[in-house]
Amino acid sequence: MVSLRMQKVGRPHIPHFRVVAIHSAKARDAAGLEVLGHYHPKETGDKKININAERVKFWIKRGAQPSDTLRTVLKESGVWAQIVA
């Protein structure tokens, strides 16, 4: 089963996350199937969340489940509204 979740990258105290499609049994930092976007929690404005909504929608249609944290980020960015609609 494929899940959509965030993969931590970046330096200490400066978090940066990749949004990835990955097999649910794999570790957090394992190689994913596809990078779907980036999330910079310390940034402000448009650079904070950069997600490819079309690819997220593609994976969700094929049964991928987003993690609870990623679902919150998608709602914050407005991508979740595009997927549900």
C-alpha positions as CSV (number, residue, x, y, z in Angstrom):
1,M,0.0,0.0,0.0
2,V,1.2,3.5,-0.9
3,S,1.0,6.3,1.6
4,L,1.7,10.1,1.1
5,R,3.8,11.5,3.9
6,M,6.5,14.0,4.7
7,Q,10.2,13.1,4.6
8,K,12.5,15.2,6.7
9,V,15.5,16.8,5.1
10,G,17.5,19.9,6.0
11,R,19.8,21.0,8.8
12,P,19.1,20.9,12.6
13,H,16.7,23.7,13.7
14,I,15.9,24.6,10.1
15,P,13.4,21.9,9.1
16,H,12.5,21.2,5.5
17,F,10.2,18.4,4.4
18,R,9.6,16.7,1.0
19,V,6.1,15.4,0.3
20,V,6.6,11.9,-1.1
21,A,4.6,8.9,-2.2
22,I,6.2,5.9,-0.5
23,H,5.3,2.3,0.4
24,S,3.8,2.4,3.8
25,A,6.1,-0.2,5.2
26,K,9.3,1.8,4.4
27,A,11.1,4.0,6.9
28,R,10.6,7.8,7.0
29,D,13.9,8.5,5.2
30,A,13.7,5.6,2.7
31,A,13.6,6.3,-1.0
32,G,10.2,7.3,-2.1
33,L,8.3,6.5,-5.3
34,E,7.9,10.1,-6.3
35,V,8.5,13.6,-4.8
36,L,5.3,15.5,-4.8
37,G,6.4,18.8,-3.3
38,H,8.1,20.6,-0.5
39,Y,7.1,22.1,2.8
40,H,9.2,24.8,4.6
41,P,7.5,25.4,8.0
42,K,9.9,28.3,9.0
43,E,9.2,30.2,5.7
44,T,6.5,32.8,5.2
45,G,4.3,33.5,2.2
46,D,4.2,31.5,-1.1
47,K,7.5,29.7,-0.5
48,K,6.2,27.8,2.5
49,I,4.2,25.1,0.7
50,N,4.9,24.0,-2.9
51,I,2.9,20.9,-3.8
52,N,1.9,19.4,-7.2
53,A,-1.8,19.0,-6.7
54,E,-2.3,17.0,-9.8
55,R,0.1,14.3,-8.7
56,V,-1.3,14.2,-5.2
57,K,-4.8,13.7,-6.7
58,F,-3.4,11.0,-9.0
59,W,-2.0,9.0,-6.0
60,I,-5.1,9.4,-3.9
61,K,-7.3,8.1,-6.7
62,R,-5.1,5.0,-6.7
63,G,-5.6,4.4,-3.0
64,A,-2.8,6.2,-1.4
65,Q,-3.5,7.5,2.1
66,P,-2.1,10.8,3.3
67,S,-0.7,11.0,6.8
68,D,-2.6,13.1,9.3
69,T,0.1,15.7,9.4
70,L,0.3,15.9,5.6
71,R,-3.5,16.2,5.4
72,T,-3.3,19.2,7.7
73,V,-0.6,20.8,5.4
74,L,-2.7,20.1,2.3
75,K,-5.7,21.8,4.0
76,E,-3.6,24.8,4.9
77,S,-2.3,25.1,1.3
78,G,-5.7,24.7,-0.3
79,V,-4.8,21.6,-2.2
80,W,-7.1,19.4,-0.2
81,A,-10.1,21.4,-1.4
82,Q,-9.0,20.7,-5.0
83,I,-8.7,17.0,-4.4
84,V,-12.0,16.6,-2.6
85,A,-14.0,18.6,-5.2
